[in-house]
Amino acid sequence: MRANVVDSSSGAARRFHHPNLQVGTYPTVMVPAFGVPSSIILHGLSLWQLRRSARKTALHTQQIGTLISRARRSEGTRRLPRDPPRLG
């Protein structure tokens, strides 16, 4: 059975134009079956990886802050060079 196809070509090109009636059958039918679930899984994996790297960065920043506060406490009255001067 042949589908009705609108053809915009004119003249001699119309003789060689054979519309592809198989477009909607095999390749595109597989997209919802495999493409959509795999894209959801890949998005989930990338979000999981971003969360892991953010957690590592936050932990590293917290460790640096702990080291700086320990250094300030051990220095006593001497201030670290990057601290602003005390007023008053």
Beta strands, then each sheet from edge to edge (+ up, - down):
end
